[in-house]
Amino acid sequence: MHLTLELLYSFAIFAFVSSITPGPNNTMLLASGVNFGFLQTLPHALGVSCGFMAMVLAVGLGLGAVFEAFPQIYSVLRYAGAAYLVYLAWKIATSGPLVGGTQASGEPLSFLGAAAFQWVNPKSWVMAIGAITTYTPAEGYIYNVLVVAACFAVVNIPCVLSWAGFGSALRRFLTKQSHLLVFNVSMAVLLVLSLYPLLEIGHA
């Protein structure tokens, strides 16, 4: 079976739905857009897309087989990711107020930090493994993995940028410290809650 145009269309829909729906990455991008603005959040957003593309390539080129042989490695990554997400939630909840209406105290996640985060993000693993196992035909496998990874990146970039842009647009409504505090705490809670279904999927 080849990677047909029809299968590629189906995969693009999967990539769009999984990229645009709320999850750890998009929640953090929304919060970063509010606290730091779109331009400051741009490296974070690009790091998400590039880091995830690298993950899809790694899973497709053999890392998935390692997880099948040693499932305990995946368990360690899931719980390490959960712990790191709790830490990031705390950082969001305790972000300082906007200074002169421009930027909160602290720093946005860097390109490399966002790319590295994909490797401990439970949703990213679910998406990457689903992309390879469901949409990558065995015939011409290496070529198909490259196409799937590239397609996912192309679809993912505008999705994550839209979350950062939406957060940036909300800045004008969150200039009061009390409003920003409520928003940041809400985002932190949502980030922690997003772990539950992902860890349940990973456990299953």
C-alpha positions in Angstrom: 0.0 0.0 0.0 1.4 3.4 -1.0 0.8 6.7 0.7 -2.0 7.8 -1.6 -3.5 11.2 -2.0 -6.7 10.1 -0.2 -4.7 8.7 2.7 -2.7 12.0 2.9 -5.9 14.0 3.0 -7.1 11.8 5.9 -3.8 12.2 7.7 -3.9 16.0 7.2 -7.4 16.0 8.9 -5.9 14.0 11.8 -2.9 16.3 12.0 -5.2 19.4 12.1 -7.6 18.1 14.7 -4.8 16.8 17.0 -2.8 20.1 16.5 -5.7 22.6 17.0 -7.4 21.0 20.0 -6.5 22.1 23.5 -3.6 20.3 25.1 -0.4 21.1 27.0 1.3 22.8 24.1 -1.6 25.0 23.1 -2.4 25.9 26.7 1.1 27.1 27.3 1.2 29.0 24.0 -2.1 30.7 24.9 -0.7 31.7 28.3 2.6 32.8 26.8 0.8 34.9 24.2 -1.0 36.7 27.0 2.0 37.2 29.2 4.7 37.9 26.6 3.1 38.8 23.3 3.1 37.1 19.9 6.6 37.9 18.8 8.2 36.8 22.1 6.2 33.6 21.9 7.2 32.8 18.3 10.3 30.8 19.1 8.2 28.7 21.5 5.6 28.0 18.8 8.3 27.1 16.2 10.0 24.9 18.7 6.8 22.9 19.2 6.4 22.2 15.5 10.1 21.4 14.8 10.4 19.3 18.0 7.3 17.4 17.1 8.4 16.8 13.6 11.7 15.4 14.9 9.7 13.1 17.3 7.6 11.8 14.4 10.7 11.0 12.4 12.3 9.3 15.4 9.2 7.2 16.1 8.9 6.3 12.4 12.6 5.3 12.1 12.7 2.9 15.0 12.0 4.6 18.4 8.5 3.1 18.3 9.9 -0.4 18.2 12.1 0.4 21.2 9.0 1.4 23.2 7.3 -1.9 22.2 10.3 -3.9 23.4 10.8 -1.8 26.6 7.4 -0.3 27.6 8.9 0.8 30.9 10.9 3.5 29.1 7.6 5.0 27.8 6.2 4.9 31.4 9.2 6.8 32.7 8.9 9.5 30.0 5.1 9.9 30.7 5.6 10.5 34.4 8.7 12.7 33.9 6.6 14.7 31.5 3.8 14.9 34.0 6.1 16.2 36.7 7.6 18.8 34.2 4.1 19.9 33.2 3.2 20.5 36.9 6.3 22.6 37.2 5.4 24.6 34.1 1.8 25.1 35.5 3.3 26.5 38.6 5.5 28.9 36.5 2.4 30.1 34.6 0.3 30.5 37.8 3.0 32.6 39.4 3.8 34.8 36.4 4.1 38.4 37.3 1.8 41.2 36.2 2.2 42.9 32.8 4.8 45.7 33.2 3.3 48.8 31.7 0.9 46.6 29.8 3.7 45.1 27.7 5.2 42.0 29.2 5.0 39.9 32.3 8.0 39.2 34.5 10.0 36.1 33.6 10.8 34.7 30.2 8.9 32.7 27.6 9.9 29.2 26.7 12.7 29.1 24.2 12.8 27.3 20.9 15.1 24.6 22.2 13.1 24.3 25.4 9.8 23.9 23.5 11.4 21.4 21.1 12.8 19.4 24.0 9.5 19.5 25.8 7.8 17.4 23.1 9.8 14.4 24.2 8.2 14.5 27.6 4.7 15.6 26.5 2.3 12.7 26.7 0.0 14.1 24.0 2.9 14.4 21.6 3.8 10.8 22.0 0.1 9.8 21.4 0.0 11.9 18.3 3.3 10.7 16.9 2.7 7.0 17.5 -0.8 7.4 16.0 0.5 9.1 12.9 3.1 6.4 12.3 1.0 3.3 13.1 -2.2 4.5 11.4 -1.2 6.6 8.4 2.2 5.3 7.3 2.1 2.4 4.8 4.9 -0.2 4.9 5.6 0.0 1.2 8.2 2.8 0.6 8.3 3.2 4.4 11.2 5.6 4.8 9.8 8.0 2.2 6.3 7.8 3.8 7.7 8.6 7.2 9.4 11.7 5.8 6.2 12.8 4.1 4.1 12.2 7.2 6.6 14.2 9.4 6.7 17.1 6.9 3.0 17.1 6.5 2.4 17.2 10.3 4.8 20.1 10.6 3.1 22.1 7.8 -0.3 21.6 9.4 0.9 22.1 13.0 2.6 25.4 12.5 -0.5 27.5 11.8 -2.4 25.7 14.5 0.1 26.5 17.2 0.6 30.1 15.9 -3.2 30.6 16.1 -3.1 29.8 19.9 -0.2 32.2 20.5 -2.0 34.9 18.4 -5.2 34.4 20.3 -3.3 34.8 23.6 -1.7 38.0 22.3 -5.1 39.4 21.3 -6.3 38.8 24.9 -3.6 41.0 26.4 -5.7 44.1 26.0 -8.4 42.6 28.2 -6.0 41.4 30.9 -4.2 44.6 31.8 -5.5 44.5 35.4 -3.4 42.4 37.7 -6.4 40.6 39.2 -7.7 39.6 35.8 -4.3 38.4 34.7 -3.9 36.4 37.9 -7.2 34.7 37.3 -6.3 33.9 33.7 -2.9 32.5 34.6 -4.2 30.3 37.5 -7.0 29.0 35.2 -4.4 28.1 32.5 -2.2 26.4 35.1 -5.2 24.3 36.3 -6.2 23.4 32.7 -2.6 22.4 32.0 -2.6 20.0 35.0 -6.1 18.7 34.1 -4.9 18.0 30.6 -2.6 15.3 32.0 -5.4 13.0 33.2 -6.8 11.7 29.9 -3.3 11.6 28.3 -1.9 9.5 31.2 -4.9 7.3 31.1 -4.4 6.7 27.4 -0.7 5.9 27.9 -1.6 3.5 30.8 -4.0 1.7 28.6 
